[in-house]
Amino acid sequence: MLVINEVFDFNDIRADVVGLAYVEKLNTKLIGSDFEHFDLTLPTSDFHKIIMEWFTILRNTIKI
């Protein structure tokens, strides 16, 4: 949200599956997968939706 709301120009997030998620306002690049997947660029709004859905799944699956 910090990138979408223009607080930051970009943010990079390390992740095992994609290697690095380089988040910019319009696009997010998934770079350097440890599983040899191709690099991927998708709209940041779509990446945000995917992440929010993943948080929902985790919250509903893991009861603390």
CHARMM-style PDB file with segment names, atoms N, HN, CA, C and O in Angstrom:
ATOM      1  N   MET     1       0.825  -1.197   0.000  1.00  0.00      PROA
ATOM      2  CA  MET     1       0.000   0.000   0.000  1.00  0.00      PROA
ATOM      3  C   MET     1       0.867   1.256   0.000  1.00  0.00      PROA
ATOM      4  O   MET     1       0.452   2.288  -0.528  1.00  0.00      PROA
ATOM      5  N   LEU     2       2.059   1.185   0.582  1.00  0.00      PROA
ATOM      6  HN  LEU     2       2.395   0.346   1.011  1.00  0.00      PROA
ATOM      7  CA  LEU     2       2.933   2.357   0.615  1.00  0.00      PROA
ATOM      8  C   LEU     2       3.364   2.781  -0.781  1.00  0.00      PROA
ATOM      9  O   LEU     2       3.521   3.972  -1.047  1.00  0.00      PROA
ATOM     10  N   VAL     3       3.555   1.825  -1.667  1.00  0.00      PROA
ATOM     11  HN  VAL     3       3.427   0.857  -1.451  1.00  0.00      PROA
ATOM     12  CA  VAL     3       3.906   2.152  -3.050  1.00  0.00      PROA
ATOM     13  C   VAL     3       2.669   2.635  -3.796  1.00  0.00      PROA
ATOM     14  O   VAL     3       2.734   3.633  -4.513  1.00  0.00      PROA
ATOM     15  N   ILE     4       1.567   1.958  -3.643  1.00  0.00      PROA
ATOM     16  HN  ILE     4       1.515   1.147  -3.061  1.00  0.00      PROA
ATOM     17  CA  ILE     4       0.330   2.354  -4.318  1.00  0.00      PROA
ATOM     18  C   ILE     4      -0.076   3.770  -3.900  1.00  0.00      PROA
ATOM     19  O   ILE     4      -0.544   4.554  -4.725  1.00  0.00      PROA
ATOM     20  N   ASN     5       0.106   4.092  -2.617  1.00  0.00      PROA
ATOM     21  HN  ASN     5       0.487   3.454  -1.947  1.00  0.00      PROA
ATOM     22  CA  ASN     5      -0.248   5.424  -2.105  1.00  0.00      PROA
ATOM     23  C   ASN     5       0.874   6.444  -2.264  1.00  0.00      PROA
ATOM     24  O   ASN     5       0.789   7.554  -1.739  1.00  0.00      PROA
ATOM     25  N   GLU     6       1.931   6.064  -2.994  1.00  0.00      PROA
ATOM     26  HN  GLU     6       2.000   5.163  -3.421  1.00  0.00      PROA
ATOM     27  CA  GLU     6       3.051   6.935  -3.342  1.00  0.00      PROA
ATOM     28  C   GLU     6       3.860   7.434  -2.142  1.00  0.00      PROA
ATOM     29  O   GLU     6       4.496   8.485  -2.218  1.00  0.00      PROA
ATOM     30  N   VAL     7       3.840   6.685  -1.040  1.00  0.00      PROA
ATOM     31  HN  VAL     7       3.323   5.831  -0.978  1.00  0.00      PROA
ATOM     32  CA  VAL     7       4.725   6.994   0.079  1.00  0.00      PROA
ATOM     33  C   VAL     7       6.152   6.601  -0.304  1.00  0.00      PROA
ATOM     34  O   VAL     7       7.102   7.322   0.002  1.00  0.00      PROA
ATOM     35  N   PHE     8       6.301   5.444  -0.982  1.00  0.00      PROA
ATOM     36  HN  PHE     8       5.529   4.858  -1.230  1.00  0.00      PROA
ATOM     37  CA  PHE     8       7.576   4.986  -1.524  1.00  0.00      PROA
ATOM     38  C   PHE     8       7.448   4.886  -3.038  1.00  0.00      PROA
ATOM     39  O   PHE     8       6.366   4.627  -3.566  1.00  0.00      PROA
ATOM     40  N   ASP     9       8.576   5.095  -3.737  1.00  0.00      PROA
ATOM     41  HN  ASP     9       9.455   5.305  -3.308  1.00  0.00      PROA
ATOM     42  CA  ASP     9       8.596   4.891  -5.186  1.00  0.00      PROA
ATOM     43  C   ASP     9       8.577   3.408  -5.532  1.00  0.00      PROA
ATOM     44  O   ASP     9       8.002   3.002  -6.542  1.00  0.00      PROA
ATOM     45  N   PHE    10       9.213   2.602  -4.681  1.00  0.00      PROA
ATOM     46  HN  PHE    10       9.680   2.931  -3.860  1.00  0.00      PROA
ATOM     47  CA  PHE    10       9.266   1.156  -4.890  1.00  0.00      PROA
ATOM     48  C   PHE    10       9.508   0.485  -3.549  1.00  0.00      PROA
ATOM     49  O   PHE    10       9.841   1.137  -2.559  1.00  0.00      PROA
ATOM     50  N   ASN    11       9.333  -0.834  -3.537  1.00  0.00      PROA
ATOM     51  HN  ASN    11       9.062  -1.364  -4.341  1.00  0.00      PROA
ATOM     52  CA  ASN    11       9.664  -1.648  -2.375  1.00  0.00      PROA
ATOM     53  C   ASN    11      10.088  -3.003  -2.904  1.00  0.00      PROA
ATOM     54  O   ASN    11       9.529  -3.477  -3.893  1.00  0.00      PROA
ATOM     55  N   ASP    12      11.047  -3.626  -2.280  1.00  0.00      PROA
ATOM     56  HN  ASP    12      11.500  -3.241  -1.476  1.00  0.00      PROA
ATOM     57  CA  ASP    12      11.427  -4.974  -2.700  1.00  0.00      PROA
ATOM     58  C   ASP    12      11.230  -5.927  -1.535  1.00  0.00      PROA
ATOM     59  O   ASP    12      11.580  -5.632  -0.393  1.00  0.00      PROA
ATOM     60  N   ILE    13      10.661  -7.074  -1.857  1.00  0.00      PROA
ATOM     61  HN  ILE    13      10.377  -7.314  -2.785  1.00  0.00      PROA
ATOM     62  CA  ILE    13      10.275  -8.050  -0.857  1.00  0.00      PROA
ATOM     63  C   ILE    13      10.909  -9.381  -1.228  1.00  0.00      PROA
ATOM     64  O   ILE    13      10.661  -9.904  -2.315  1.00  0.00      PROA
ATOM     65  N   ARG    14      11.726  -9.935  -0.338  1.00  0.00      PROA
ATOM     66  HN  ARG    14      11.928  -9.510   0.545  1.00  0.00      PROA
ATOM     67  CA  ARG    14      12.320 -11.260  -0.567  1.00  0.00      PROA
ATOM     68  C   ARG    14      11.278 -12.332  -0.304  1.00  0.00      PROA
ATOM     69  O   ARG    14      10.496 -12.235   0.641  1.00  0.00      PROA
ATOM     70  N   ALA    15      11.273 -13.362  -1.152  1.00  0.00      PROA
ATOM     71  HN  ALA    15      11.908 -13.441  -1.920  1.00  0.00      PROA
ATOM     72  CA  ALA    15      10.348 -14.480  -0.983  1.00  0.00      PROA
ATOM     73  C   ALA    15      10.992 -15.725  -1.561  1.00  0.00      PROA
ATOM     74  O   ALA    15      11.649 -15.659  -2.600  1.00  0.00      PROA
ATOM     75  N   ASP    16      10.813 -16.857  -0.902  1.00  0.00      PROA
ATOM     76  HN  ASP    16      10.280 -16.912  -0.058  1.00  0.00      PROA
ATOM     77  CA  ASP    16      11.427 -18.109  -1.359  1.00  0.00      PROA
ATOM     78  C   ASP    16      10.956 -18.526  -2.743  1.00  0.00      PROA
ATOM     79  O   ASP    16      11.760 -18.961  -3.567  1.00  0.00      PROA
ATOM     80  N   VAL    17       9.687 -18.401  -2.999  1.00  0.00      PROA
ATOM     81  HN  VAL    17       9.033 -18.048  -2.329  1.00  0.00      PROA
ATOM     82  CA  VAL    17       9.127 -18.915  -4.252  1.00  0.00      PROA
ATOM     83  C   VAL    17       9.516 -18.045  -5.441  1.00  0.00      PROA
ATOM     84  O   VAL    17       9.874 -18.573  -6.493  1.00  0.00      PROA
ATOM     85  N   VAL    18       9.455 -16.724  -5.296  1.00  0.00      PROA
ATOM     86  HN  VAL    18       9.164 -16.295  -4.441  1.00  0.00      PROA
ATOM     87  CA  VAL    18       9.742 -15.854  -6.434  1.00  0.00      PROA
ATOM     88  C   VAL    18      11.113 -15.217  -6.367  1.00  0.00      PROA
ATOM     89  O   VAL    18      11.531 -14.583  -7.336  1.00  0.00      PROA
ATOM     90  N   GLY    19      11.820 -15.355  -5.283  1.00  0.00      PROA
ATOM     91  HN  GLY    19      11.480 -15.870  -4.496  1.00  0.00      PROA
ATOM     92  CA  GLY    19      13.125 -14.724  -5.147  1.00  0.00      PROA
ATOM     93  C   GLY    19      12.983 -13.296  -4.655  1.00  0.00      PROA
ATOM     94  O   GLY    19      13.350 -12.991  -3.521  1.00  0.00      PROA
ATOM     95  N   LEU    20      12.456 -12.419  -5.496  1.00  0.00      PROA
ATOM     96  HN  LEU    20      12.158 -12.667  -6.418  1.00  0.00      PROA
ATOM     97  CA  LEU    20      12.290 -11.019  -5.142  1.00  0.00      PROA
ATOM     98  C   LEU    20      11.039 -10.473  -5.831  1.00  0.00      PROA
ATOM     99  O   LEU    20      10.838 -10.670  -7.029  1.00  0.00      PROA
ATOM    100  N   ALA    21      10.221  -9.797  -5.067  1.00  0.00      PROA
ATOM    101  HN  ALA    21      10.385  -9.637  -4.094  1.00  0.00      PROA
ATOM    102  CA  ALA    21       9.093  -9.061  -5.637  1.00  0.00      PROA
ATOM    103  C   ALA    21       9.482  -7.590  -5.597  1.00  0.00      PROA
ATOM    104  O   ALA    21       9.569  -6.999  -4.521  1.00  0.00      PROA
ATOM    105  N   TYR    22       9.718  -6.997  -6.764  1.00  0.00      PROA
ATOM    106  HN  TYR    22       9.648  -7.477  -7.638  1.00  0.00      PROA
ATOM    107  CA  TYR    22      10.100  -5.592  -6.868  1.00  0.00      PROA
ATOM    108  C   TYR    22       8.840  -4.814  -7.202  1.00  0.00      PROA
ATOM    109  O   TYR    22       8.368  -4.845  -8.338  1.00  0.00      PROA
ATOM    110  N   VAL    23       8.293  -4.112  -6.209  1.00  0.00      PROA
ATOM    111  HN  VAL    23       8.677  -4.086  -5.286  1.00  0.00      PROA
ATOM    112  CA  VAL    23       6.984  -3.475  -6.313  1.00  0.00      PROA
ATOM    113  C   VAL    23       7.142  -2.001  -6.668  1.00  0.00      PROA
ATOM    114  O   VAL    23       7.770  -1.240  -5.932  1.00  0.00      PROA
ATOM    115  N   GLU    24       6.569  -1.607  -7.799  1.00  0.00      PROA
ATOM    116  HN  GLU    24       6.058  -2.226  -8.396  1.00  0.00      PROA
ATOM    117  CA  GLU    24       6.490  -0.210  -8.201  1.00  0.00      PROA
ATOM    118  C   GLU    24       5.018   0.164  -8.275  1.00  0.00      PROA
ATOM    119  O   GLU    24       4.155  -0.707  -8.168  1.00  0.00      PROA
ATOM    120  N   LYS    25       4.719   1.446  -8.457  1.00  0.00      PROA
ATOM    121  HN  LYS    25       5.420   2.153  -8.544  1.00  0.00      PROA
ATOM    122  CA  LYS    25       3.334   1.903  -8.439  1.00  0.00      PROA
ATOM    123  C   LYS    25       2.466   1.160  -9.458  1.00  0.00      PROA
ATOM    124  O   LYS    25       1.368   0.718  -9.117  1.00  0.00      PROA
ATOM    125  N   LEU    26       2.931   1.016 -10.685  1.00  0.00      PROA
ATOM    126  HN  LEU    26       3.822   1.375 -10.961  1.00  0.00      PROA
ATOM    127  CA  LEU    26       2.111   0.405 -11.729  1.00  0.00      PROA
ATOM    128  C   LEU    26       2.344  -1.093 -11.883  1.00  0.00      PROA
ATOM    129  O   LEU    26       1.397  -1.844 -12.113  1.00  0.00      PROA
ATOM    130  N   ASN    27       3.578  -1.531 -11.759  1.00  0.00      PROA
ATOM    131  HN  ASN    27       4.348  -0.921 -11.572  1.00  0.00      PROA
ATOM    132  CA  ASN    27       3.902  -2.937 -12.011  1.00  0.00      PROA
ATOM    133  C   ASN    27       4.745  -3.529 -10.893  1.00  0.00      PROA
ATOM    134  O   ASN    27       5.499  -2.825 -10.222  1.00  0.00      PROA
ATOM    135  N   THR    28       4.605  -4.830 -10.707  1.00  0.00      PROA
ATOM    136  HN  THR    28       3.993  -5.403 -11.253  1.00  0.00      PROA
ATOM    137  CA  THR    28       5.432  -5.598  -9.783  1.00  0.00      PROA
ATOM    138  C   THR    28       6.160  -6.654 -10.593  1.00  0.00      PROA
ATOM    139  O   THR    28       5.557  -7.360 -11.401  1.00  0.00      PROA
ATOM    140  N   LYS    29       7.466  -6.755 -10.368  1.00  0.00      PROA
ATOM    141  HN  LYS    29       7.956  -6.181  -9.712  1.00  0.00      PROA
ATOM    142  CA  LYS    29       8.290  -7.736 -11.067  1.00  0.00      PROA
ATOM    143  C   LYS    29       8.666  -8.835 -10.089  1.00  0.00      PROA
ATOM    144  O   LYS    29       9.208  -8.553  -9.020  1.00  0.00      PROA
ATOM    145  N   LEU    30       8.389 -10.072 -10.437  1.00  0.00      PROA
ATOM    146  HN  LEU    30       7.948 -10.301 -11.305  1.00  0.00      PROA
ATOM    147  CA  LEU    30       8.797 -11.242  -9.660  1.00  0.00      PROA
ATOM    148  C   LEU    30      10.060 -11.767 -10.317  1.00  0.00      PROA
ATOM    149  O   LEU    30      10.025 -12.229 -11.457  1.00  0.00      PROA
ATOM    150  N   ILE    31      11.175 -11.696  -9.601  1.00  0.00      PROA
ATOM    151  HN  ILE    31      11.203 -11.320  -8.675  1.00  0.00      PROA
ATOM    152  CA  ILE    31      12.494 -11.903 -10.192  1.00  0.00      PROA
ATOM    153  C   ILE    31      13.260 -12.981  -9.429  1.00  0.00      PROA
ATOM    154  O   ILE    31      13.209 -13.032  -8.200  1.00  0.00      PROA
ATOM    155  N   GLY    32      13.965 -13.836 -10.152  1.00  0.00      PROA
ATOM    156  HN  GLY    32      14.006 -13.795 -11.150  1.00  0.00      PROA
ATOM    157  CA  GLY    32      14.938 -14.735  -9.558  1.00  0.00      PROA
ATOM    158  C   GLY    32      14.381 -15.854  -8.711  1.00  0.00      PROA
ATOM    159  O   GLY    32      14.853 -16.076  -7.596  1.00  0.00      PROA
ATOM    160  N   SER    33      13.414 -16.546  -9.200  1.00  0.00      PROA
ATOM    161  HN  SER    33      13.030 -16.366 -10.105  1.00  0.00      PROA
ATOM    162  CA  SER    33      12.815 -17.653  -8.463  1.00  0.00      PROA
ATOM    163  C   SER    33      13.839 -18.726  -8.131  1.00  0.00      PROA
ATOM    164  O   SER    33      14.677 -19.079  -8.961  1.00  0.00      PROA
ATOM    165  N   ASP    34      13.763 -19.238  -6.914  1.00  0.00      PROA
ATOM    166  HN  ASP    34      13.083 -18.951  -6.240  1.00  0.00      PROA
ATOM    167  CA  ASP    34      14.616 -20.354  -6.515  1.00  0.00      PROA
ATOM    168  C   ASP    34      14.208 -21.648  -7.205  1.00  0.00      PROA
ATOM    169  O   ASP    34      14.961 -22.622  -7.197  1.00  0.00      PROA
ATOM    170  N   PHE    35      13.021 -21.665  -7.801  1.00  0.00      PROA
ATOM    171  HN  PHE    35      12.409 -20.874  -7.808  1.00  0.00      PROA
ATOM    172  CA  PHE    35      12.504 -22.863  -8.463  1.00  0.00      PROA
ATOM    173  C   PHE    35      12.609 -22.767  -9.975  1.00  0.00      PROA
ATOM    174  O   PHE    35      11.937 -23.508 -10.692  1.00  0.00      PROA
ATOM    175  N   GLU    36      13.452 -21.852 -10.470  1.00  0.00      PROA
ATOM    176  HN  GLU    36      13.997 -21.250  -9.887  1.00  0.00      PROA
ATOM    177  CA  GLU    36      13.729 -21.674 -11.894  1.00  0.00      PROA
ATOM    178  C   GLU    36      12.492 -21.303 -12.705  1.00  0.00      PROA
ATOM    179  O   GLU    36      12.415 -21.640 -13.886  1.00  0.00      PROA
ATOM    180  N   HSD    37      11.520 -20.615 -12.097  1.00  0.00      PROA
ATOM    181  HN  HSD    37      11.583 -20.341 -11.138  1.00  0.00      PROA
ATOM    182  CA  HSD    37      10.389 -20.092 -12.854  1.00  0.00      PROA
ATOM    183  C   HSD    37      10.855 -18.867 -13.619  1.00  0.00      PROA
ATOM    184  O   HSD    37      11.834 -18.226 -13.235  1.00  0.00      PROA
ATOM    185  N   PHE    38      10.155 -18.536 -14.704  1.00  0.00      PROA
ATOM    186  HN  PHE    38       9.360 -19.056 -15.016  1.00  0.00      PROA
ATOM    187  CA  PHE    38      10.485 -17.349 -15.464  1.00  0.00      PROA
ATOM    188  C   PHE    38      10.160 -16.104 -14.652  1.00  0.00      PROA
ATOM    189  O   PHE    38       9.237 -16.108 -13.837  1.00  0.00      PROA
ATOM    190  N   ASP    39      10.926 -15.033 -14.880  1.00  0.00      PROA
ATOM    191  HN  ASP    39      11.675 -15.030 -15.542  1.00  0.00      PROA
ATOM    192  CA  ASP    39      10.596 -13.748 -14.274  1.00  0.00      PROA
ATOM    193  C   ASP    39       9.238 -13.310 -14.824  1.00  0.00      PROA
ATOM    194  O   ASP    39       8.886 -13.624 -15.961  1.00  0.00      PROA
ATOM    195  N   LEU    40       8.491 -12.590 -14.011  1.00  0.00      PROA
ATOM    196  HN  LEU    40       8.777 -12.335 -13.087  1.00  0.00      PROA
ATOM    197  CA  LEU    40       7.122 -12.221 -14.367  1.00  0.00      PROA
ATOM    198  C   LEU    40       6.870 -10.778 -13.958  1.00  0.00      PROA
ATOM    199  O   LEU    40       7.318 -10.337 -12.900  1.00  0.00      PROA
ATOM    200  N   THR    41       6.150 -10.045 -14.803  1.00  0.00      PROA
ATOM    201  HN  THR    41       5.786 -10.404 -15.663  1.00  0.00      PROA
ATOM    202  CA  THR    41       5.699  -8.705 -14.466  1.00  0.00      PROA
ATOM    203  C   THR    41       4.181  -8.700 -14.488  1.00  0.00      PROA
ATOM    204  O   THR    41       3.568  -9.182 -15.441  1.00  0.00      PROA
ATOM    205  N   LEU    42       3.569  -8.154 -13.436  1.00  0.00      PROA
ATOM    206  HN  LEU    42       4.067  -7.762 -12.662  1.00  0.00      PROA
ATOM    207  CA  LEU    42       2.118  -8.055 -13.382  1.00  0.00      PROA
ATOM    208  C   LEU    42       1.746  -6.703 -12.769  1.00  0.00      PROA
ATOM    209  O   LEU    42       2.563  -6.083 -12.089  1.00  0.00      PROA
ATOM    210  N   PRO    43       0.524  -6.252 -13.005  1.00  0.00      PROA
ATOM    211  CA  PRO    43       0.097  -4.982 -12.416  1.00  0.00      PROA
ATOM    212  C   PRO    43       0.168  -5.058 -10.889  1.00  0.00      PROA
ATOM    213  O   PRO    43      -0.207  -6.067 -10.293  1.00  0.00      PROA
ATOM    214  N   THR    44       0.647  -3.995 -10.270  1.00  0.00      PROA
ATOM    215  HN  THR    44       0.952  -3.175 -10.754  1.00  0.00      PROA
ATOM    216  CA  THR    44       0.757  -3.952  -8.816  1.00  0.00      PROA
ATOM    217  C   THR    44      -0.604  -4.118  -8.160  1.00  0.00      PROA
ATOM    218  O   THR    44      -0.700  -4.711  -7.085  1.00  0.00      PROA
ATOM    219  N   SER    45      -1.652  -3.611  -8.782  1.00  0.00      PROA
ATOM    220  HN  SER    45      -1.574  -3.130  -9.655  1.00  0.00      PROA
ATOM    221  CA  SER    45      -2.995  -3.789  -8.214  1.00  0.00      PROA
ATOM    222  C   SER    45      -3.362  -5.272  -8.150  1.00  0.00      PROA
ATOM    223  O   SER    45      -3.997  -5.704  -7.188  1.00  0.00      PROA
ATOM    224  N   ASP    46      -2.975  -6.054  -9.154  1.00  0.00      PROA
ATOM    225  HN  ASP    46      -2.459  -5.702  -9.936  1.00  0.00      PROA
ATOM    226  CA  ASP    46      -3.224  -7.499  -9.131  1.00  0.00      PROA
ATOM    227  C   ASP    46      -2.373  -8.180  -8.061  1.00  0.00      PROA
ATOM    228  O   ASP    46      -2.855  -9.059  -7.347  1.00  0.00      PROA
ATOM    229  N   PHE    47      -1.109  -7.775  -7.950  1.00  0.00      PROA
ATOM    230  HN  PHE    47      -0.717  -7.060  -8.530  1.00  0.00      PROA
ATOM    231  CA  PHE    47      -0.226  -8.335  -6.930  1.00  0.00      PROA
ATOM    232  C   PHE    47      -0.792  -8.063  -5.540  1.00  0.00      PROA
ATOM    233  O   PHE    47      -0.769  -8.939  -4.676  1.00  0.00      PROA
ATOM    234  N   HSD    48      -1.292  -6.868  -5.328  1.00  0.00      PROA
ATOM    235  HN  HSD    48      -1.311  -6.157  -6.031  1.00  0.00      PROA
ATOM    236  CA  HSD    48      -1.896  -6.506  -4.042  1.00  0.00      PROA
ATOM    237  C   HSD    48      -3.089  -7.409  -3.732  1.00  0.00      PROA
ATOM    238  O   HSD    48      -3.232  -7.877  -2.602  1.00  0.00      PROA
ATOM    239  N   LYS    49      -3.942  -7.655  -4.720  1.00  0.00      PROA
ATOM    240  HN  LYS    49      -3.825  -7.275  -5.637  1.00  0.00      PROA
ATOM    241  CA  LYS    49      -5.104  -8.532  -4.518  1.00  0.00      PROA
ATOM    242  C   LYS    49      -4.671  -9.949  -4.160  1.00  0.00      PROA
ATOM    243  O   LYS    49      -5.254 -10.582  -3.280  1.00  0.00      PROA
ATOM    244  N   ILE    50      -3.650 -10.439  -4.844  1.00  0.00      PROA
ATOM    245  HN  ILE    50      -3.176  -9.925  -5.559  1.00  0.00      PROA
ATOM    246  CA  ILE    50      -3.140 -11.792  -4.570  1.00  0.00      PROA
ATOM    247  C   ILE    50      -2.623 -11.878  -3.134  1.00  0.00      PROA
ATOM    248  O   ILE    50      -2.939 -12.829  -2.419  1.00  0.00      PROA
ATOM    249  N   ILE    51      -1.836 -10.896  -2.713  1.00  0.00      PROA
ATOM    250  HN  ILE    51      -1.579 -10.124  -3.295  1.00  0.00      PROA
ATOM    251  CA  ILE    51      -1.279 -10.890  -1.364  1.00  0.00      PROA
ATOM    252  C   ILE    51      -2.390 -10.819  -0.321  1.00  0.00      PROA
ATOM    253  O   ILE    51      -2.339 -11.526   0.685  1.00  0.00      PROA
ATOM    254  N   MET    52      -3.388  -9.975  -0.551  1.00  0.00      PROA
ATOM    255  HN  MET    52      -3.429  -9.400  -1.369  1.00  0.00      PROA
ATOM    256  CA  MET    52      -4.484  -9.839   0.414  1.00  0.00      PROA
ATOM    257  C   MET    52      -5.285 -11.143   0.515  1.00  0.00      PROA
ATOM    258  O   MET    52      -5.709 -11.521   1.607  1.00  0.00      PROA
ATOM    259  N   GLU    53      -5.495 -11.828  -0.606  1.00  0.00      PROA
ATOM    260  HN  GLU    53      -5.150 -11.521  -1.493  1.00  0.00      PROA
ATOM    261  CA  GLU    53      -6.177 -13.134  -0.583  1.00  0.00      PROA
ATOM    262  C   GLU    53      -5.344 -14.155   0.187  1.00  0.00      PROA
ATOM    263  O   GLU    53      -5.888 -14.956   0.947  1.00  0.00      PROA
ATOM    264  N   TRP    54      -4.024 -14.126  -0.007  1.00  0.00      PROA
ATOM    265  HN  TRP    54      -3.583 -13.474  -0.624  1.00  0.00      PROA
ATOM    266  CA  TRP    54      -3.147 -15.050   0.699  1.00  0.00      PROA
ATOM    267  C   TRP    54      -3.219 -14.804   2.208  1.00  0.00      PROA
ATOM    268  O   TRP    54      -3.277 -15.756   2.986  1.00  0.00      PROA
ATOM    269  N   PHE    55      -3.217 -13.533   2.629  1.00  0.00      PROA
ATOM    270  HN  PHE    55      -3.170 -12.759   1.997  1.00  0.00      PROA
ATOM    271  CA  PHE    55      -3.364 -13.222   4.049  1.00  0.00      PROA
ATOM    272  C   PHE    55      -4.687 -13.755   4.592  1.00  0.00      PROA
ATOM    273  O   PHE    55      -4.737 -14.266   5.711  1.00  0.00      PROA
ATOM    274  N   THR    56      -5.746 -13.639   3.818  1.00  0.00      PROA
ATOM    275  HN  THR    56      -5.706 -13.224   2.909  1.00  0.00      PROA
ATOM    276  CA  THR    56      -7.057 -14.152   4.236  1.00  0.00      PROA
ATOM    277  C   THR    56      -7.008 -15.663   4.421  1.00  0.00      PROA
ATOM    278  O   THR    56      -7.534 -16.191   5.400  1.00  0.00      PROA
ATOM    279  N   ILE    57      -6.381 -16.350   3.488  1.00  0.00      PROA
ATOM    280  HN  ILE    57      -5.954 -15.921   2.692  1.00  0.00      PROA
ATOM    281  CA  ILE    57      -6.250 -17.808   3.594  1.00  0.00      PROA
ATOM    282  C   ILE    57      -5.462 -18.172   4.849  1.00  0.00      PROA
ATOM    283  O   ILE    57      -5.868 -19.054   5.606  1.00  0.00      PROA
ATOM    284  N   LEU    58      -4.339 -17.493   5.070  1.00  0.00      PROA
ATOM    285  HN  LEU    58      -4.010 -16.776   4.456  1.00  0.00      PROA
ATOM    286  CA  LEU    58      -3.532 -17.784   6.258  1.00  0.00      PROA
ATOM    287  C   LEU    58      -4.302 -17.506   7.537  1.00  0.00      PROA
ATOM    288  O   LEU    58      -4.267 -18.308   8.471  1.00  0.00      PROA
ATOM    289  N   ARG    59      -4.992 -16.385   7.587  1.00  0.00      PROA
ATOM    290  HN  ARG    59      -5.021 -15.734   6.829  1.00  0.00      PROA
ATOM    291  CA  ARG    59      -5.747 -16.019   8.785  1.00  0.00      PROA
ATOM    292  C   ARG    59      -6.843 -17.034   9.071  1.00  0.00      PROA
ATOM    293  O   ARG    59      -7.099 -17.350  10.233  1.00  0.00      PROA
ATOM    294  N   ASN    60      -7.491 -17.551   8.038  1.00  0.00      PROA
ATOM    295  HN  ASN    60      -7.283 -17.295   7.094  1.00  0.00      PROA
ATOM    296  CA  ASN    60      -8.573 -18.511   8.225  1.00  0.00      PROA
ATOM    297  C   ASN    60      -8.075 -19.936   8.463  1.00  0.00      PROA
ATOM    298  O   ASN    60      -8.822 -20.782   8.956  1.00  0.00      PROA
ATOM    299  N   THR    61      -6.835 -20.199   8.119  1.00  0.00      PROA
ATOM    300  HN  THR    61      -6.229 -19.513   7.719  1.00  0.00      PROA
ATOM    301  CA  THR    61      -6.277 -21.533   8.267  1.00  0.00      PROA
ATOM    302  C   THR    61      -5.524 -21.711   9.574  1.00  0.00      PROA
ATOM    303  O   THR    61      -5.604 -22.760  10.213  1.00  0.00      PROA
ATOM    304  N   ILE    62      -4.795 -20.678   9.962  1.00  0.00      PROA
ATOM    305  HN  ILE    62      -4.730 -19.825   9.443  1.00  0.00      PROA
ATOM    306  CA  ILE    62      -3.958 -20.742  11.148  1.00  0.00      PROA
ATOM    307  C   ILE    62      -4.666 -20.001  12.273  1.00  0.00      PROA
ATOM    308  O   ILE    62      -4.767 -18.774  12.260  1.00  0.00      PROA
ATOM    309  N   LYS    63      -5.140 -20.743  13.221  1.00  0.00      PROA
ATOM    310  HN  LYS    63      -5.058 -21.739  13.232  1.00  0.00      PROA
ATOM    311  CA  LYS    63      -5.825 -20.144  14.376  1.00  0.00      PROA
ATOM    312  C   LYS    63      -4.830 -19.983  15.509  1.00  0.00      PROA
ATOM    313  O   LYS    63      -4.283 -20.964  16.014  1.00  0.00      PROA
ATOM    314  N   ILE    64      -4.601 -18.746  15.904  1.00  0.00      PROA
ATOM    315  HN  ILE    64      -5.045 -17.949  15.494  1.00  0.00      PROA
ATOM    316  CA  ILE    64      -3.666 -18.472  16.995  1.00  0.00      PROA
ATOM    317  C   ILE    64      -4.418 -18.008  18.208  1.00  0.00      PROA
ATOM    318  OT1 ILE    64      -3.810 -17.724  19.240  1.00  0.00      PROA
TER     319      ILE     64
END
